C-alpha cells in the first residue's frame, strides 16, 4: 500500500484510491501543474495514473476523461 506524501496544490480529498483537487478557473492558454508523491512502493508498482474532470468538457484537458463518480 502506498503512502501519500507531498501533494500540491492542496487537495480537497485524499483516499486510498484517489486524490481530488478543486481547482479555480484556469485562464485560456494557461496551465496548472498538480504534483503528488507516493511512498512505500516498489519500482514498477505505480506506472500510470488516470485523470478525470468534472464541470468542464474533457476535450479541453489533455489526457482527461469525464468523472462519473460521486
CHARMM-style PDB file with segment names, atoms N, HN, CA, C and O in Angstrom:
ATOM      1  N   UNK     1       0.838  -1.197   0.000  1.00  0.00      PROA
ATOM      2  CA  UNK     1       0.000   0.000   0.000  1.00  0.00      PROA
ATOM      3  C   UNK     1       0.876   1.251   0.000  1.00  0.00      PROA
ATOM      4  O   UNK     1       1.868   1.344   0.723  1.00  0.00      PROA
ATOM      5  N   UNK     2       0.485   2.185  -0.815  1.00  0.00      PROA
ATOM      6  HN  UNK     2      -0.321   2.110  -1.403  1.00  0.00      PROA
ATOM      7  CA  UNK     2       1.242   3.429  -0.934  1.00  0.00      PROA
ATOM      8  C   UNK     2       0.857   4.408   0.167  1.00  0.00      PROA
ATOM      9  O   UNK     2      -0.266   4.397   0.670  1.00  0.00      PROA
ATOM     10  N   UNK     3       1.800   5.240   0.521  1.00  0.00      PROA
ATOM     11  HN  UNK     3       2.712   5.249   0.112  1.00  0.00      PROA
ATOM     12  CA  UNK     3       1.573   6.331   1.465  1.00  0.00      PROA
ATOM     13  C   UNK     3       1.678   7.620   0.667  1.00  0.00      PROA
ATOM     14  O   UNK     3       2.670   7.854  -0.024  1.00  0.00      PROA
ATOM     15  N   UNK     4       0.643   8.463   0.768  1.00  0.00      PROA
ATOM     16  HN  UNK     4      -0.163   8.273   1.330  1.00  0.00      PROA
ATOM     17  CA  UNK     4       0.645   9.725   0.036  1.00  0.00      PROA
ATOM     18  C   UNK     4       1.534  10.713   0.766  1.00  0.00      PROA
ATOM     19  O   UNK     4       1.357  10.963   1.958  1.00  0.00      PROA
ATOM     20  N   UNK     5       2.492  11.271   0.039  1.00  0.00      PROA
ATOM     21  HN  UNK     5       2.635  11.068  -0.930  1.00  0.00      PROA
ATOM     22  CA  UNK     5       3.406  12.262   0.598  1.00  0.00      PROA
ATOM     23  C   UNK     5       2.956  13.663   0.231  1.00  0.00      PROA
ATOM     24  O   UNK     5       1.801  14.029   0.451  1.00  0.00      PROA
ATOM     25  N   UNK     6       3.861  14.443  -0.325  1.00  0.00      PROA
ATOM     26  HN  UNK     6       4.799  14.146  -0.504  1.00  0.00      PROA
ATOM     27  CA  UNK     6       3.578  15.818  -0.721  1.00  0.00      PROA
ATOM     28  C   UNK     6       2.563  15.848  -1.857  1.00  0.00      PROA
ATOM     29  O   UNK     6       2.674  15.090  -2.821  1.00  0.00      PROA
ATOM     30  N   UNK     7       1.569  16.734  -1.734  1.00  0.00      PROA
ATOM     31  HN  UNK     7       1.479  17.350  -0.951  1.00  0.00      PROA
ATOM     32  CA  UNK     7       0.559  16.932  -2.772  1.00  0.00      PROA
ATOM     33  C   UNK     7       0.368  18.427  -2.956  1.00  0.00      PROA
ATOM     34  O   UNK     7       0.097  19.140  -1.990  1.00  0.00      PROA
ATOM     35  N   UNK     8       0.506  18.916  -4.200  1.00  0.00      PROA
ATOM     36  HN  UNK     8       0.726  18.337  -4.985  1.00  0.00      PROA
ATOM     37  CA  UNK     8       0.252  20.326  -4.491  1.00  0.00      PROA
ATOM     38  C   UNK     8      -0.497  20.433  -5.815  1.00  0.00      PROA
ATOM     39  O   UNK     8      -0.237  19.649  -6.727  1.00  0.00      PROA
ATOM     40  N   UNK     9      -1.416  21.381  -5.941  1.00  0.00      PROA
ATOM     41  HN  UNK     9      -1.627  22.019  -5.199  1.00  0.00      PROA
ATOM     42  CA  UNK     9      -1.916  22.226  -4.868  1.00  0.00      PROA
ATOM     43  C   UNK     9      -2.636  21.380  -3.821  1.00  0.00      PROA
ATOM     44  O   UNK     9      -2.827  20.178  -4.004  1.00  0.00      PROA
ATOM     45  N   UNK    10      -3.027  22.010  -2.739  1.00  0.00      PROA
ATOM     46  HN  UNK    10      -2.872  22.987  -2.590  1.00  0.00      PROA
ATOM     47  CA  UNK    10      -3.670  21.293  -1.642  1.00  0.00      PROA
ATOM     48  C   UNK    10      -4.935  20.599  -2.149  1.00  0.00      PROA
ATOM     49  O   UNK    10      -5.794  21.245  -2.749  1.00  0.00      PROA
ATOM     50  N   UNK    11      -5.057  19.291  -1.914  1.00  0.00      PROA
ATOM     51  HN  UNK    11      -4.359  18.767  -1.427  1.00  0.00      PROA
ATOM     52  CA  UNK    11      -6.227  18.564  -2.393  1.00  0.00      PROA
ATOM     53  C   UNK    11      -7.445  18.809  -1.507  1.00  0.00      PROA
ATOM     54  O   UNK    11      -7.319  19.173  -0.337  1.00  0.00      PROA
ATOM     55  N   UNK    12      -8.631  18.603  -2.090  1.00  0.00      PROA
ATOM     56  HN  UNK    12      -8.734  18.308  -3.039  1.00  0.00      PROA
ATOM     57  CA  UNK    12      -9.856  18.712  -1.304  1.00  0.00      PROA
ATOM     58  C   UNK    12     -10.182  17.386  -0.629  1.00  0.00      PROA
ATOM     59  O   UNK    12     -10.919  17.352   0.356  1.00  0.00      PROA
ATOM     60  N   UNK    13      -9.629  16.282  -1.164  1.00  0.00      PROA
ATOM     61  HN  UNK    13      -9.031  16.309  -1.964  1.00  0.00      PROA
ATOM     62  CA  UNK    13      -9.891  14.970  -0.571  1.00  0.00      PROA
ATOM     63  C   UNK    13      -8.786  13.999  -0.971  1.00  0.00      PROA
ATOM     64  O   UNK    13      -8.324  14.007  -2.112  1.00  0.00      PROA
ATOM     65  N   UNK    14      -8.368  13.169  -0.028  1.00  0.00      PROA
ATOM     66  HN  UNK    14      -8.743  13.162   0.899  1.00  0.00      PROA
ATOM     67  CA  UNK    14      -7.389  12.116  -0.296  1.00  0.00      PROA
ATOM     68  C   UNK    14      -7.936  10.822   0.291  1.00  0.00      PROA
ATOM     69  O   UNK    14      -8.281  10.773   1.472  1.00  0.00      PROA
ATOM     70  N   UNK    15      -8.018   9.776  -0.524  1.00  0.00      PROA
ATOM     71  HN  UNK    15      -7.738   9.816  -1.483  1.00  0.00      PROA
ATOM     72  CA  UNK    15      -8.426   8.460  -0.045  1.00  0.00      PROA
ATOM     73  C   UNK    15      -7.351   7.461  -0.463  1.00  0.00      PROA
ATOM     74  O   UNK    15      -6.328   7.843  -1.031  1.00  0.00      PROA
ATOM     75  N   UNK    16      -7.585   6.186  -0.180  1.00  0.00      PROA
ATOM     76  HN  UNK    16      -8.415   5.875   0.281  1.00  0.00      PROA
ATOM     77  CA  UNK    16      -6.616   5.175  -0.612  1.00  0.00      PROA
ATOM     78  C   UNK    16      -6.750   4.861  -2.101  1.00  0.00      PROA
ATOM     79  O   UNK    16      -5.961   4.087  -2.643  1.00  0.00      PROA
ATOM     80  N   UNK    17      -7.753   5.464  -2.774  1.00  0.00      PROA
ATOM     81  HN  UNK    17      -8.393   6.093  -2.334  1.00  0.00      PROA
ATOM     82  CA  UNK    17      -7.960   5.209  -4.204  1.00  0.00      PROA
ATOM     83  C   UNK    17      -7.790   6.431  -5.094  1.00  0.00      PROA
ATOM     84  O   UNK    17      -7.547   6.296  -6.293  1.00  0.00      PROA
ATOM     85  N   UNK    18      -7.916   7.634  -4.512  1.00  0.00      PROA
ATOM     86  HN  UNK    18      -8.114   7.743  -3.538  1.00  0.00      PROA
ATOM     87  CA  UNK    18      -7.787   8.823  -5.353  1.00  0.00      PROA
ATOM     88  C   UNK    18      -7.403  10.055  -4.556  1.00  0.00      PROA
ATOM     89  O   UNK    18      -7.548  10.108  -3.335  1.00  0.00      PROA
ATOM     90  N   UNK    19      -6.906  11.050  -5.292  1.00  0.00      PROA
ATOM     91  HN  UNK    19      -6.788  11.006  -6.285  1.00  0.00      PROA
ATOM     92  CA  UNK    19      -6.636  12.391  -4.768  1.00  0.00      PROA
ATOM     93  C   UNK    19      -7.523  13.329  -5.570  1.00  0.00      PROA
ATOM     94  O   UNK    19      -7.529  13.290  -6.801  1.00  0.00      PROA
ATOM     95  N   UNK    20      -8.270  14.170  -4.872  1.00  0.00      PROA
ATOM     96  HN  UNK    20      -8.265  14.202  -3.873  1.00  0.00      PROA
ATOM     97  CA  UNK    20      -9.202  15.084  -5.549  1.00  0.00      PROA
ATOM     98  C   UNK    20      -8.791  16.526  -5.288  1.00  0.00      PROA
ATOM     99  O   UNK    20      -8.544  16.923  -4.149  1.00  0.00      PROA
ATOM    100  N   UNK    21      -8.724  17.299  -6.367  1.00  0.00      PROA
ATOM    101  HN  UNK    21      -8.925  16.977  -7.292  1.00  0.00      PROA
ATOM    102  CA  UNK    21      -8.448  18.728  -6.271  1.00  0.00      PROA
ATOM    103  C   UNK    21      -9.662  19.496  -6.753  1.00  0.00      PROA
ATOM    104  O   UNK    21     -10.309  19.075  -7.712  1.00  0.00      PROA
ATOM    105  N   UNK    22      -9.990  20.609  -6.118  1.00  0.00      PROA
ATOM    106  HN  UNK    22      -9.465  20.951  -5.339  1.00  0.00      PROA
ATOM    107  CA  UNK    22     -10.958  21.575  -6.622  1.00  0.00      PROA
ATOM    108  C   UNK    22     -10.138  22.772  -7.081  1.00  0.00      PROA
ATOM    109  O   UNK    22      -9.640  23.546  -6.264  1.00  0.00      PROA
ATOM    110  N   UNK    23     -10.006  22.914  -8.379  1.00  0.00      PROA
ATOM    111  HN  UNK    23     -10.411  22.286  -9.042  1.00  0.00      PROA
ATOM    112  CA  UNK    23      -9.161  23.967  -8.935  1.00  0.00      PROA
ATOM    113  C   UNK    23     -10.008  25.151  -9.375  1.00  0.00      PROA
ATOM    114  O   UNK    23     -11.099  24.978  -9.918  1.00  0.00      PROA
ATOM    115  N   UNK    24      -9.499  26.352  -9.139  1.00  0.00      PROA
ATOM    116  HN  UNK    24      -8.612  26.492  -8.698  1.00  0.00      PROA
ATOM    117  CA  UNK    24     -10.160  27.558  -9.610  1.00  0.00      PROA
ATOM    118  C   UNK    24     -10.112  27.595 -11.133  1.00  0.00      PROA
ATOM    119  O   UNK    24      -9.416  26.801 -11.766  1.00  0.00      PROA
ATOM    120  N   UNK    25     -10.856  28.521 -11.704  1.00  0.00      PROA
ATOM    121  HN  UNK    25     -11.421  29.166 -11.190  1.00  0.00      PROA
ATOM    122  CA  UNK    25     -10.857  28.689 -13.150  1.00  0.00      PROA
ATOM    123  C   UNK    25      -9.439  28.930 -13.656  1.00  0.00      PROA
ATOM    124  O   UNK    25      -8.689  29.730 -13.096  1.00  0.00      PROA
ATOM    125  N   UNK    26      -9.094  28.228 -14.714  1.00  0.00      PROA
ATOM    126  HN  UNK    26      -9.703  27.578 -15.169  1.00  0.00      PROA
ATOM    127  CA  UNK    26      -7.774  28.372 -15.327  1.00  0.00      PROA
ATOM    128  C   UNK    26      -7.955  29.183 -16.609  1.00  0.00      PROA
ATOM    129  O   UNK    26      -8.687  28.761 -17.504  1.00  0.00      PROA
ATOM    130  N   UNK    27      -7.307  30.324 -16.707  1.00  0.00      PROA
ATOM    131  HN  UNK    27      -6.713  30.666 -15.980  1.00  0.00      PROA
ATOM    132  CA  UNK    27      -7.460  31.146 -17.915  1.00  0.00      PROA
ATOM    133  C   UNK    27      -7.035  30.379 -19.173  1.00  0.00      PROA
ATOM    134  O   UNK    27      -6.179  29.496 -19.119  1.00  0.00      PROA
ATOM    135  N   UNK    28      -7.642  30.731 -20.289  1.00  0.00      PROA
ATOM    136  HN  UNK    28      -8.337  31.449 -20.333  1.00  0.00      PROA
ATOM    137  CA  UNK    28      -7.295  30.141 -21.589  1.00  0.00      PROA
ATOM    138  C   UNK    28      -5.792  30.225 -21.831  1.00  0.00      PROA
ATOM    139  O   UNK    28      -5.150  31.216 -21.483  1.00  0.00      PROA
ATOM    140  N   UNK    29      -5.249  29.185 -22.423  1.00  0.00      PROA
ATOM    141  HN  UNK    29      -5.771  28.380 -22.705  1.00  0.00      PROA
ATOM    142  CA  UNK    29      -3.827  29.104 -22.771  1.00  0.00      PROA
ATOM    143  C   UNK    29      -2.914  29.104 -21.547  1.00  0.00      PROA
ATOM    144  O   UNK    29      -1.711  29.333 -21.674  1.00  0.00      PROA
ATOM    145  N   UNK    30      -3.470  28.849 -20.366  1.00  0.00      PROA
ATOM    146  HN  UNK    30      -4.447  28.663 -20.262  1.00  0.00      PROA
ATOM    147  CA  UNK    30      -2.675  28.738 -19.137  1.00  0.00      PROA
ATOM    148  C   UNK    30      -2.683  27.285 -18.688  1.00  0.00      PROA
ATOM    149  O   UNK    30      -3.371  26.447 -19.271  1.00  0.00      PROA
ATOM    150  N   UNK    31      -1.920  26.999 -17.660  1.00  0.00      PROA
ATOM    151  HN  UNK    31      -1.361  27.680 -17.187  1.00  0.00      PROA
ATOM    152  CA  UNK    31      -1.889  25.638 -17.134  1.00  0.00      PROA
ATOM    153  C   UNK    31      -1.758  25.664 -15.625  1.00  0.00      PROA
ATOM    154  O   UNK    31      -1.337  26.660 -15.036  1.00  0.00      PROA
ATOM    155  N   UNK    32      -2.125  24.554 -15.014  1.00  0.00      PROA
ATOM    156  HN  UNK    32      -2.466  23.745 -15.493  1.00  0.00      PROA
ATOM    157  CA  UNK    32      -1.922  24.332 -13.588  1.00  0.00      PROA
ATOM    158  C   UNK    32      -1.245  22.972 -13.467  1.00  0.00      PROA
ATOM    159  O   UNK    32      -1.726  21.988 -14.029  1.00  0.00      PROA
ATOM    160  N   UNK    33      -0.150  22.910 -12.750  1.00  0.00      PROA
ATOM    161  HN  UNK    33       0.240  23.709 -12.293  1.00  0.00      PROA
ATOM    162  CA  UNK    33       0.538  21.649 -12.513  1.00  0.00      PROA
ATOM    163  C   UNK    33       0.052  21.063 -11.197  1.00  0.00      PROA
ATOM    164  O   UNK    33      -0.020  21.764 -10.188  1.00  0.00      PROA
ATOM    165  N   UNK    34      -0.281  19.781 -11.210  1.00  0.00      PROA
ATOM    166  HN  UNK    34      -0.222  19.212 -12.030  1.00  0.00      PROA
ATOM    167  CA  UNK    34      -0.601  19.075  -9.978  1.00  0.00      PROA
ATOM    168  C   UNK    34       0.526  18.077  -9.735  1.00  0.00      PROA
ATOM    169  O   UNK    34       1.080  17.505 -10.675  1.00  0.00      PROA
ATOM    170  N   UNK    35       0.856  17.877  -8.465  1.00  0.00      PROA
ATOM    171  HN  UNK    35       0.407  18.342  -7.702  1.00  0.00      PROA
ATOM    172  CA  UNK    35       2.008  17.066  -8.099  1.00  0.00      PROA
ATOM    173  C   UNK    35       1.639  16.219  -6.894  1.00  0.00      PROA
ATOM    174  O   UNK    35       0.998  16.701  -5.960  1.00  0.00      PROA
ATOM    175  N   UNK    36       2.047  14.949  -6.917  1.00  0.00      PROA
ATOM    176  HN  UNK    36       2.567  14.557  -7.676  1.00  0.00      PROA
ATOM    177  CA  UNK    36       1.858  14.102  -5.744  1.00  0.00      PROA
ATOM    178  C   UNK    36       2.993  13.100  -5.649  1.00  0.00      PROA
ATOM    179  O   UNK    36       3.564  12.676  -6.654  1.00  0.00      PROA
ATOM    180  N   UNK    37       3.307  12.731  -4.411  1.00  0.00      PROA
ATOM    181  HN  UNK    37       2.843  13.075  -3.595  1.00  0.00      PROA
ATOM    182  CA  UNK    37       4.330  11.721  -4.139  1.00  0.00      PROA
ATOM    183  C   UNK    37       3.660  10.510  -3.508  1.00  0.00      PROA
ATOM    184  O   UNK    37       2.771  10.642  -2.667  1.00  0.00      PROA
ATOM    185  N   UNK    38       4.098   9.340  -3.924  1.00  0.00      PROA
ATOM    186  HN  UNK    38       4.821   9.233  -4.607  1.00  0.00      PROA
ATOM    187  CA  UNK    38       3.645   8.094  -3.316  1.00  0.00      PROA
ATOM    188  C   UNK    38       4.864   7.376  -2.766  1.00  0.00      PROA
ATOM    189  O   UNK    38       5.832   7.143  -3.491  1.00  0.00      PROA
ATOM    190  N   UNK    39       4.821   7.028  -1.497  1.00  0.00      PROA
ATOM    191  HN  UNK    39       4.035   7.217  -0.908  1.00  0.00      PROA
ATOM    192  CA  UNK    39       5.934   6.329  -0.849  1.00  0.00      PROA
ATOM    193  C   UNK    39       5.503   4.901  -0.510  1.00  0.00      PROA
ATOM    194  O   UNK    39       4.312   4.594  -0.463  1.00  0.00      PROA
ATOM    195  N   UNK    40       6.465   4.060  -0.280  1.00  0.00      PROA
ATOM    196  HN  UNK    40       7.433   4.310  -0.318  1.00  0.00      PROA
ATOM    197  CA  UNK    40       6.187   2.695   0.138  1.00  0.00      PROA
ATOM    198  C   UNK    40       5.897   1.742  -1.012  1.00  0.00      PROA
ATOM    199  O   UNK    40       5.356   0.657  -0.796  1.00  0.00      PROA
ATOM    200  N   UNK    41       6.249   2.135  -2.228  1.00  0.00      PROA
ATOM    201  HN  UNK    41       6.688   3.017  -2.403  1.00  0.00      PROA
ATOM    202  CA  UNK    41       6.028   1.279  -3.388  1.00  0.00      PROA
ATOM    203  C   UNK    41       7.361   0.798  -3.947  1.00  0.00      PROA
ATOM    204  O   UNK    41       8.388   1.463  -3.813  1.00  0.00      PROA
ATOM    205  N   UNK    42       7.321  -0.356  -4.567  1.00  0.00      PROA
ATOM    206  HN  UNK    42       6.487  -0.896  -4.676  1.00  0.00      PROA
ATOM    207  CA  UNK    42       8.492  -0.858  -5.276  1.00  0.00      PROA
ATOM    208  C   UNK    42       8.485  -0.286  -6.692  1.00  0.00      PROA
ATOM    209  O   UNK    42       7.436   0.105  -7.204  1.00  0.00      PROA
ATOM    210  N   UNK    43       9.643  -0.240  -7.311  1.00  0.00      PROA
ATOM    211  HN  UNK    43      10.495  -0.558  -6.896  1.00  0.00      PROA
ATOM    212  CA  UNK    43       9.736   0.244  -8.684  1.00  0.00      PROA
ATOM    213  C   UNK    43       8.793  -0.574  -9.573  1.00  0.00      PROA
ATOM    214  O   UNK    43       8.816  -1.805  -9.546  1.00  0.00      PROA
ATOM    215  N   UNK    44       7.976   0.111 -10.348  1.00  0.00      PROA
ATOM    216  HN  UNK    44       7.957   1.111 -10.370  1.00  0.00      PROA
ATOM    217  CA  UNK    44       7.028  -0.552 -11.236  1.00  0.00      PROA
ATOM    218  C   UNK    44       5.652  -0.779 -10.640  1.00  0.00      PROA
ATOM    219  O   UNK    44       4.729  -1.155 -11.362  1.00  0.00      PROA
ATOM    220  N   UNK    45       5.485  -0.557  -9.320  1.00  0.00      PROA
ATOM    221  HN  UNK    45       6.235  -0.252  -8.733  1.00  0.00      PROA
ATOM    222  CA  UNK    45       4.169  -0.735  -8.699  1.00  0.00      PROA
ATOM    223  C   UNK    45       3.166   0.302  -9.187  1.00  0.00      PROA
ATOM    224  O   UNK    45       1.972   0.016  -9.277  1.00  0.00      PROA
ATOM    225  N   UNK    46       3.637   1.493  -9.498  1.00  0.00      PROA
ATOM    226  HN  UNK    46       4.607   1.726  -9.425  1.00  0.00      PROA
ATOM    227  CA  UNK    46       2.763   2.574  -9.973  1.00  0.00      PROA
ATOM    228  C   UNK    46       3.400   3.147 -11.224  1.00  0.00      PROA
ATOM    229  O   UNK    46       4.404   3.856 -11.154  1.00  0.00      PROA
ATOM    230  N   UNK    47       2.807   2.835 -12.375  1.00  0.00      PROA
ATOM    231  HN  UNK    47       1.991   2.259 -12.431  1.00  0.00      PROA
ATOM    232  CA  UNK    47       3.430   3.308 -13.611  1.00  0.00      PROA
ATOM    233  C   UNK    47       2.519   4.187 -14.461  1.00  0.00      PROA
ATOM    234  O   UNK    47       2.946   4.697 -15.496  1.00  0.00      PROA
ATOM    235  N   UNK    48       1.287   4.368 -14.043  1.00  0.00      PROA
ATOM    236  HN  UNK    48       0.940   3.953 -13.202  1.00  0.00      PROA
ATOM    237  CA  UNK    48       0.407   5.282 -14.761  1.00  0.00      PROA
ATOM    238  C   UNK    48      -0.723   5.721 -13.841  1.00  0.00      PROA
ATOM    239  O   UNK    48      -1.008   5.080 -12.829  1.00  0.00      PROA
ATOM    240  N   UNK    49      -1.352   6.815 -14.210  1.00  0.00      PROA
ATOM    241  HN  UNK    49      -1.121   7.335 -15.032  1.00  0.00      PROA
ATOM    242  CA  UNK    49      -2.479   7.302 -13.429  1.00  0.00      PROA
ATOM    243  C   UNK    49      -3.601   7.690 -14.380  1.00  0.00      PROA
ATOM    244  O   UNK    49      -3.385   7.856 -15.580  1.00  0.00      PROA
ATOM    245  N   UNK    50      -4.792   7.832 -13.833  1.00  0.00      PROA
ATOM    246  HN  UNK    50      -4.967   7.697 -12.858  1.00  0.00      PROA
ATOM    247  CA  UNK    50      -5.950   8.239 -14.617  1.00  0.00      PROA
ATOM    248  C   UNK    50      -6.368   9.624 -14.166  1.00  0.00      PROA
ATOM    249  O   UNK    50      -6.347   9.930 -12.973  1.00  0.00      PROA
ATOM    250  N   UNK    51      -6.747  10.460 -15.118  1.00  0.00      PROA
ATOM    251  HN  UNK    51      -6.764  10.212 -16.087  1.00  0.00      PROA
ATOM    252  CA  UNK    51      -7.144  11.833 -14.833  1.00  0.00      PROA
ATOM    253  C   UNK    51      -8.585  12.027 -15.267  1.00  0.00      PROA
ATOM    254  O   UNK    51      -8.945  11.749 -16.411  1.00  0.00      PROA
ATOM    255  N   UNK    52      -9.409  12.509 -14.337  1.00  0.00      PROA
ATOM    256  HN  UNK    52      -9.116  12.734 -13.408  1.00  0.00      PROA
ATOM    257  CA  UNK    52     -10.818  12.774 -14.619  1.00  0.00      PROA
ATOM    258  C   UNK    52     -11.121  14.229 -14.308  1.00  0.00      PROA
ATOM    259  O   UNK    52     -10.512  14.820 -13.416  1.00  0.00      PROA
ATOM    260  N   UNK    53     -12.067  14.807 -15.048  1.00  0.00      PROA
ATOM    261  HN  UNK    53     -12.562  14.327 -15.772  1.00  0.00      PROA
ATOM    262  CA  UNK    53     -12.501  16.179 -14.802  1.00  0.00      PROA
ATOM    263  C   UNK    53     -14.012  16.214 -14.646  1.00  0.00      PROA
ATOM    264  O   UNK    53     -14.732  15.338 -15.126  1.00  0.00      PROA
ATOM    265  N   UNK    54     -14.467  17.253 -13.960  1.00  0.00      PROA
ATOM    266  HN  UNK    54     -13.882  17.965 -13.570  1.00  0.00      PROA
ATOM    267  CA  UNK    54     -15.886  17.440 -13.694  1.00  0.00      PROA
ATOM    268  C   UNK    54     -16.215  18.909 -13.943  1.00  0.00      PROA
ATOM    269  O   UNK    54     -15.414  19.788 -13.623  1.00  0.00      PROA
ATOM    270  N   UNK    55     -17.379  19.175 -14.506  1.00  0.00      PROA
ATOM    271  HN  UNK    55     -18.029  18.461 -14.766  1.00  0.00      PROA
ATOM    272  CA  UNK    55     -17.848  20.539 -14.783  1.00  0.00      PROA
ATOM    273  C   UNK    55     -17.024  21.252 -15.841  1.00  0.00      PROA
ATOM    274  O   UNK    55     -16.980  22.482 -15.861  1.00  0.00      PROA
ATOM    275  N   UNK    56     -16.376  20.510 -16.712  1.00  0.00      PROA
ATOM    276  HN  UNK    56     -16.412  19.511 -16.696  1.00  0.00      PROA
ATOM    277  CA  UNK    56     -15.656  21.072 -17.855  1.00  0.00      PROA
ATOM    278  C   UNK    56     -15.634  20.005 -18.943  1.00  0.00      PROA
ATOM    279  O   UNK    56     -15.621  18.810 -18.647  1.00  0.00      PROA
ATOM    280  N   UNK    57     -15.631  20.426 -20.173  1.00  0.00      PROA
ATOM    281  HN  UNK    57     -15.642  21.396 -20.414  1.00  0.00      PROA
ATOM    282  CA  UNK    57     -15.551  19.494 -21.286  1.00  0.00      PROA
ATOM    283  C   UNK    57     -14.187  18.804 -21.241  1.00  0.00      PROA
ATOM    284  O   UNK    57     -13.161  19.480 -21.320  1.00  0.00      PROA
ATOM    285  N   UNK    58     -14.150  17.462 -21.116  1.00  0.00      PROA
ATOM    286  HN  UNK    58     -14.983  16.913 -21.052  1.00  0.00      PROA
ATOM    287  CA  UNK    58     -12.870  16.758 -21.036  1.00  0.00      PROA
ATOM    288  C   UNK    58     -11.970  16.991 -22.249  1.00  0.00      PROA
ATOM    289  O   UNK    58     -10.754  16.817 -22.159  1.00  0.00      PROA
ATOM    290  N   UNK    59     -12.550  17.379 -23.369  1.00  0.00      PROA
ATOM    291  HN  UNK    59     -13.538  17.520 -23.442  1.00  0.00      PROA
ATOM    292  CA  UNK    59     -11.743  17.648 -24.562  1.00  0.00      PROA
ATOM    293  C   UNK    59     -10.803  18.828 -24.344  1.00  0.00      PROA
ATOM    294  O   UNK    59      -9.807  18.967 -25.054  1.00  0.00      PROA
ATOM    295  N   UNK    60     -11.113  19.677 -23.365  1.00  0.00      PROA
ATOM    296  HN  UNK    60     -11.923  19.564 -22.789  1.00  0.00      PROA
ATOM    297  CA  UNK    60     -10.281  20.844 -23.084  1.00  0.00      PROA
ATOM    298  C   UNK    60      -9.097  20.522 -22.180  1.00  0.00      PROA
ATOM    299  O   UNK    60      -8.217  21.361 -21.987  1.00  0.00      PROA
ATOM    300  N   UNK    61      -9.070  19.312 -21.625  1.00  0.00      PROA
ATOM    301  HN  UNK    61      -9.785  18.630 -21.781  1.00  0.00      PROA
ATOM    302  CA  UNK    61      -7.998  18.913 -20.704  1.00  0.00      PROA
ATOM    303  C   UNK    61      -7.279  17.708 -21.311  1.00  0.00      PROA
ATOM    304  O   UNK    61      -7.862  16.631 -21.434  1.00  0.00      PROA
ATOM    305  N   UNK    62      -6.040  17.888 -21.682  1.00  0.00      PROA
ATOM    306  HN  UNK    62      -5.566  18.763 -21.582  1.00  0.00      PROA
ATOM    307  CA  UNK    62      -5.282  16.826 -22.343  1.00  0.00      PROA
ATOM    308  C   UNK    62      -5.166  15.613 -21.426  1.00  0.00      PROA
ATOM    309  O   UNK    62      -4.699  15.718 -20.291  1.00  0.00      PROA
ATOM    310  N   UNK    63      -5.595  14.465 -21.934  1.00  0.00      PROA
ATOM    311  HN  UNK    63      -5.974  14.379 -22.855  1.00  0.00      PROA
ATOM    312  CA  UNK    63      -5.457  13.211 -21.204  1.00  0.00      PROA
ATOM    313  C   UNK    63      -6.518  12.950 -20.163  1.00  0.00      PROA
ATOM    314  O   UNK    63      -6.369  12.022 -19.368  1.00  0.00      PROA
ATOM    315  N   UNK    64      -7.605  13.745 -20.132  1.00  0.00      PROA
ATOM    316  HN  UNK    64      -7.726  14.499 -20.778  1.00  0.00      PROA
ATOM    317  CA  UNK    64      -8.626  13.589 -19.097  1.00  0.00      PROA
ATOM    318  C   UNK    64      -9.896  12.952 -19.654  1.00  0.00      PROA
ATOM    319  O   UNK    64     -10.222  13.098 -20.832  1.00  0.00      PROA
ATOM    320  N   UNK    65     -10.596  12.247 -18.781  1.00  0.00      PROA
ATOM    321  HN  UNK    65     -10.330  12.129 -17.824  1.00  0.00      PROA
ATOM    322  CA  UNK    65     -11.913  11.697 -19.079  1.00  0.00      PROA
ATOM    323  C   UNK    65     -12.932  12.344 -18.153  1.00  0.00      PROA
ATOM    324  O   UNK    65     -12.565  12.926 -17.132  1.00  0.00      PROA
ATOM    325  N   UNK    66     -14.215  12.246 -18.506  1.00  0.00      PROA
ATOM    326  HN  UNK    66     -14.513  11.773 -19.335  1.00  0.00      PROA
ATOM    327  CA  UNK    66     -15.278  12.807 -17.668  1.00  0.00      PROA
ATOM    328  C   UNK    66     -15.419  11.975 -16.393  1.00  0.00      PROA
ATOM    329  O   UNK    66     -15.451  10.746 -16.448  1.00  0.00      PROA
ATOM    330  N   UNK    67     -15.504  12.653 -15.245  1.00  0.00      PROA
ATOM    331  HN  UNK    67     -15.478  13.652 -15.200  1.00  0.00      PROA
ATOM    332  CA  UNK    67     -15.683  11.981 -13.955  1.00  0.00      PROA
ATOM    333  C   UNK    67     -17.120  11.507 -13.852  1.00  0.00      PROA
ATOM    334  O   UNK    67     -18.045  12.305 -14.007  1.00  0.00      PROA
ATOM    335  N   UNK    68     -17.325  10.218 -13.591  1.00  0.00      PROA
ATOM    336  HN  UNK    68     -16.574   9.570 -13.465  1.00  0.00      PROA
ATOM    337  CA  UNK    68     -18.660   9.634 -13.460  1.00  0.00      PROA
ATOM    338  C   UNK    68     -18.944   9.192 -12.034  1.00  0.00      PROA
ATOM    339  O   UNK    68     -19.992   8.603 -11.767  1.00  0.00      PROA
ATOM    340  N   UNK    69     -18.020   9.468 -11.107  1.00  0.00      PROA
ATOM    341  HN  UNK    69     -17.168   9.946 -11.323  1.00  0.00      PROA
ATOM    342  CA  UNK    69     -18.176   9.030  -9.722  1.00  0.00      PROA
ATOM    343  C   UNK    69     -18.980  10.000  -8.891  1.00  0.00      PROA
ATOM    344  O   UNK    69     -19.649  10.889  -9.417  1.00  0.00      PROA
ATOM    345  N   UNK    70     -18.906   9.817  -7.577  1.00  0.00      PROA
ATOM    346  HN  UNK    70     -18.362   9.095  -7.150  1.00  0.00      PROA
ATOM    347  CA  UNK    70     -19.631  10.702  -6.664  1.00  0.00      PROA
ATOM    348  C   UNK    70     -18.692  11.627  -5.949  1.00  0.00      PROA
ATOM    349  OT1 UNK    70     -19.128  12.444  -5.139  1.00  0.00      PROA
TER     350      UNK     70
END
